[in-house]
Amino acid sequence: MIATPGSTPASLAAKAATTTIPIVFAVGSDPIAMGLVASLNRPGGNATGVNFQSVELVAKRLGMLRELAPGANHFVALVNPNTVFTDAVVKDLQASASALGLPIEILRAGTGREIDAAFANLVQNPGGALLVGPDALFTNRRAQIVTLVARHAVPARRPQPNRLSN
């Protein structure tokens, strides 16, 4: 068995590498759209797993950020351009922002240095609120992001880490 918890790239690589070894995945985007399984109720093939629906909930998070930061005059989303589901996240954010009548800017960051550059861009236009996209990079760099949010007093909303408990 191959287990790829919390790693979409590893899940896709495992699926491409074998059709016989069982694969158990945990991903934050639609496993059907990514080609991991044929359907949720009958995955078929050798892969099965859990979908945390991080991508599907990004629109809801934008609405919550709007409620948490009613004084914000624009909204900024930080996404990782190196993730396979980024296009889906951006598409959902733009559609949600349009439906809510919110201006939104998408900032892309795939490294710690690019996160710093994104914040430098963000603070050039004060009054914005930040939505941090669902991505392991941002979870791993959370101390950096929280420090920048606090330093620049930017209202922010990030996905809650998925926790499995007894």
Secondary structure, DSSP 8 states (H G I E B T S, - for coil): -EEEET-HHHHHHHHHH-SSS-EEEEESS-TTTTTS-S-SS---TTEEEEE--TTTTHHHHHHHHHHH-TT-SEEEEEE-TTSTTHHHHHHHHHHHHHHHT--EEEEE-SSHHHHHHHHHHHTTS-SEEEEE-S-HHHHHTHHHHHHHHHHHT--EE---------
